[in-house]
Amino acid sequence: MRRAVRESDKEARRAALRAVAWRLFHERPYEAINVGDVAEQAGLAKGTVYLYFATKEELFLSVQEQQFDAWFDTLDGALRQIAPGASIPEIAATITATLVAAPAMVRLFAIAHAVLERNVGADPIMRLKTLLRDRLVQSGALLEQALPALTPGDGPRVLLHAYALILGIQSLADPSPVVRDVIAANPELAVFQIDFAQELSSALTALLRGQQA
């Protein structure tokens, strides 16, 4: 396949590679995906992928940027639907529901800092962080409307703390197969059997109550 020359063609090729990478991520762990797999399923030579993304991590960071944007759209819609006077547990459950509906996305978020951001250049990081900042401000303002006890400017910070909770709880709820088997085989380790939705909703409720106080 010929190399894309026009910028519109280049972006179309990047979008196609992101789509393939995202589909593969639904099917297997990140570690089990290589650039050759992405290239083959996109109908390209392996080396062609590197014309558009310098590393595998950069490719998946671009996927994450896309998924962040989509999730914030969903979150904003959910926050706008919260009825006036809704309780904190209801607000926490609403946020949690947007994540439970997208498990692959949460799994991708969980490897962002420890894996994806370790082998990319400054430009992809700048794009992602700028997007994240802008969306935190927008969604934070909607959270402040849903929870009037928050003061102006609190919303983005609360959502950033919520993001940290998401990453931590997801890591506990989705351990490696060996860890999962050890926990399952030893009843005394039952405390480590984490239900993502239940624990996240509980943690978000505590976070919002603490912020309200």
C-alpha positions as CSV (number, residue, x, y, z in Angstrom):
1,M,0.0,0.0,0.0
2,R,1.3,3.4,-0.9
3,R,2.4,5.9,1.7
4,A,-0.1,8.6,2.4
5,V,1.1,12.0,1.3
6,R,-1.6,14.6,1.9
7,E,-2.3,15.5,5.5
8,S,-5.9,14.3,5.2
9,D,-4.7,11.0,4.0
10,K,-2.2,10.7,6.8
11,E,-4.9,11.4,9.4
12,A,-7.1,8.8,7.8
13,R,-4.2,6.3,8.0
14,R,-3.6,7.2,11.7
15,A,-7.3,6.7,12.4
16,A,-7.3,3.3,10.7
17,L,-4.3,2.2,12.8
18,R,-6.0,3.5,16.0
19,A,-9.1,1.5,15.1
20,V,-7.2,-1.7,14.6
21,A,-5.2,-1.2,17.8
22,W,-8.4,-0.6,19.7
23,R,-10.1,-3.7,18.3
24,L,-7.0,-5.8,19.2
25,F,-7.0,-4.3,22.7
26,H,-10.6,-5.6,23.2
27,E,-9.4,-9.1,22.3
28,R,-6.1,-9.5,24.2
29,P,-3.9,-7.8,26.8
30,Y,-1.7,-4.9,25.8
31,E,1.5,-7.0,26.3
32,A,0.2,-9.5,23.7
33,I,-0.2,-6.9,21.0
34,N,2.7,-6.0,18.8
35,V,3.1,-3.5,16.0
36,G,3.3,-6.3,13.5
37,D,-0.2,-7.4,14.5
38,V,-1.6,-3.9,14.0
39,A,0.2,-3.5,10.6
40,E,-1.0,-6.9,9.3
41,Q,-4.6,-6.3,10.2
42,A,-4.4,-2.8,8.7
43,G,-3.0,-4.2,5.5
44,L,0.3,-2.4,5.9
45,A,4.0,-3.4,6.2
46,K,5.2,-3.3,9.8
47,G,7.6,-0.4,9.1
48,T,4.8,1.7,7.7
49,V,3.2,2.0,11.1
50,Y,6.3,3.9,12.3
51,L,5.7,6.6,9.7
52,Y,2.6,7.6,11.7
53,F,3.5,6.5,15.3
54,A,7.1,6.4,16.6
55,T,6.4,3.6,19.0
56,K,3.7,1.2,20.1
57,E,3.2,3.3,23.2
58,E,2.6,6.4,21.1
59,L,0.0,4.5,19.0
60,F,-1.9,3.4,22.1
61,L,-1.5,6.8,23.8
62,S,-3.3,8.2,20.7
63,V,-6.0,5.6,21.2
64,Q,-6.3,6.7,24.8
65,E,-6.6,10.4,23.8
66,Q,-9.5,9.4,21.6
67,Q,-11.1,7.3,24.3
68,F,-10.7,10.1,26.9
69,D,-12.6,12.4,24.6
70,A,-15.4,9.9,24.1
71,W,-15.7,9.2,27.8
72,F,-15.8,12.8,28.8
73,D,-18.6,13.3,26.2
74,T,-20.5,10.5,27.9
75,L,-19.7,11.8,31.4
76,D,-20.9,15.3,30.5
77,G,-24.2,13.9,29.2
78,A,-24.7,11.9,32.4
79,L,-23.9,14.9,34.6
80,R,-26.4,17.1,32.7
81,Q,-29.1,14.5,33.4
82,I,-28.6,14.5,37.2
83,A,-31.7,15.9,38.8
84,P,-31.5,18.9,41.1
85,G,-31.0,17.7,44.7
86,A,-29.6,14.3,43.8
87,S,-27.8,12.6,46.6
88,I,-24.0,12.1,46.6
89,P,-24.4,8.3,46.2
90,E,-26.6,8.9,43.2
91,I,-23.9,11.2,41.7
92,A,-21.2,8.7,42.4
93,A,-23.3,5.9,40.9
94,T,-23.8,8.0,37.8
95,I,-20.1,8.5,37.3
96,T,-19.4,4.9,38.0
97,A,-22.0,3.7,35.4
98,T,-20.1,5.6,32.6
99,L,-17.0,3.6,33.4
100,V,-18.6,0.2,33.9
101,A,-20.1,0.5,30.4
102,A,-16.6,0.8,28.9
103,P,-14.3,-1.9,30.6
104,A,-11.7,-1.9,27.8
105,M,-11.4,1.9,28.1
106,V,-10.8,1.6,31.9
107,R,-8.3,-1.1,31.3
108,L,-6.5,1.2,28.9
109,F,-6.5,4.1,31.3
110,A,-4.9,1.9,34.0
111,I,-1.8,1.4,31.9
112,A,-1.4,5.0,30.8
113,H,1.1,6.3,33.3
114,A,3.1,3.2,34.1
115,V,3.4,2.0,30.5
116,L,2.2,4.3,27.7
117,E,3.8,7.5,28.8
118,R,7.2,5.9,29.3
119,N,8.2,5.6,25.7
120,V,6.8,8.6,23.8
121,G,8.0,12.1,22.9
122,A,6.9,15.4,24.3
123,D,4.3,16.2,21.6
124,P,2.0,13.3,22.2
125,I,2.1,13.9,25.9
126,M,1.3,17.6,25.4
127,R,-1.7,16.8,23.3
128,L,-3.0,14.3,25.8
129,K,-2.5,16.5,28.8
130,T,-4.0,19.5,27.1
131,L,-7.1,17.5,26.2
132,L,-7.3,16.2,29.7
133,R,-7.0,19.6,31.2
134,D,-9.7,21.1,29.0
135,R,-12.1,18.3,29.5
136,L,-11.6,18.3,33.3
137,V,-12.5,22.0,33.4
138,Q,-15.6,21.4,31.3
139,S,-16.8,18.4,33.2
140,G,-15.8,19.9,36.5
141,A,-18.1,22.8,35.9
142,L,-21.0,20.3,35.3
143,L,-20.1,18.5,38.5
144,E,-20.2,21.7,40.4
145,Q,-23.8,22.3,39.1
146,A,-24.8,18.8,40.1
147,L,-23.3,19.2,43.6
148,P,-23.8,22.9,44.6
149,A,-21.8,22.4,47.8
150,L,-18.6,22.5,45.6
151,T,-17.1,25.9,45.2
152,P,-16.1,27.2,41.8
153,G,-13.0,25.5,40.6
154,D,-13.4,22.4,42.9
155,G,-14.9,20.3,40.2
156,P,-11.8,19.7,38.0
157,R,-9.7,18.8,41.1
158,V,-12.4,16.4,42.4
159,L,-12.5,14.7,39.0
160,L,-8.7,14.5,38.9
161,H,-8.9,12.7,42.3
162,A,-11.6,10.5,41.0
163,Y,-9.4,9.6,38.1
164,A,-6.7,8.5,40.5
165,L,-9.3,6.3,42.3
166,I,-10.3,4.8,39.0
167,L,-6.7,3.8,38.2
168,G,-6.0,2.4,41.6
169,I,-9.2,0.4,41.9
170,Q,-9.0,-0.9,38.4
171,S,-5.4,-2.2,39.1
172,L,-6.7,-4.1,42.1
173,A,-9.9,-5.4,40.4
174,D,-8.0,-6.7,37.4
175,P,-4.8,-8.5,38.6
176,S,-2.6,-10.8,36.6
177,P,-3.9,-14.3,36.1
178,V,-1.5,-15.7,38.6
179,V,-2.6,-13.2,41.3
180,R,-6.2,-13.9,40.5
181,D,-5.7,-17.7,40.9
182,V,-3.9,-17.3,44.2
183,I,-6.6,-15.1,45.6
184,A,-9.3,-17.5,44.4
185,A,-7.6,-20.5,45.9
186,N,-7.1,-18.9,49.3
187,P,-10.2,-17.8,51.2
188,E,-8.1,-15.8,53.7
189,L,-7.2,-13.5,50.8
190,A,-10.9,-12.7,49.9
191,V,-10.3,-9.1,50.9
192,F,-8.4,-8.7,47.6
193,Q,-11.4,-9.8,45.5
194,I,-12.4,-6.4,44.3
195,D,-15.6,-5.6,42.5
196,F,-14.7,-2.5,40.4
197,A,-18.2,-0.9,40.3
198,Q,-19.0,-1.4,43.9
199,E,-15.6,-0.2,45.2
200,L,-15.4,2.7,42.9
201,S,-18.9,3.9,43.7
202,S,-18.1,3.7,47.4
203,A,-14.8,5.5,47.0
204,L,-16.4,8.3,44.9
205,T,-19.2,8.7,47.5
206,A,-16.5,9.1,50.2
207,L,-14.6,11.5,48.0
208,L,-17.6,13.7,47.3
209,R,-18.8,13.7,50.9
210,G,-15.3,14.7,52.0
211,Q,-15.2,17.5,49.5
212,Q,-18.7,18.7,50.5
213,A,-17.7,18.8,54.2
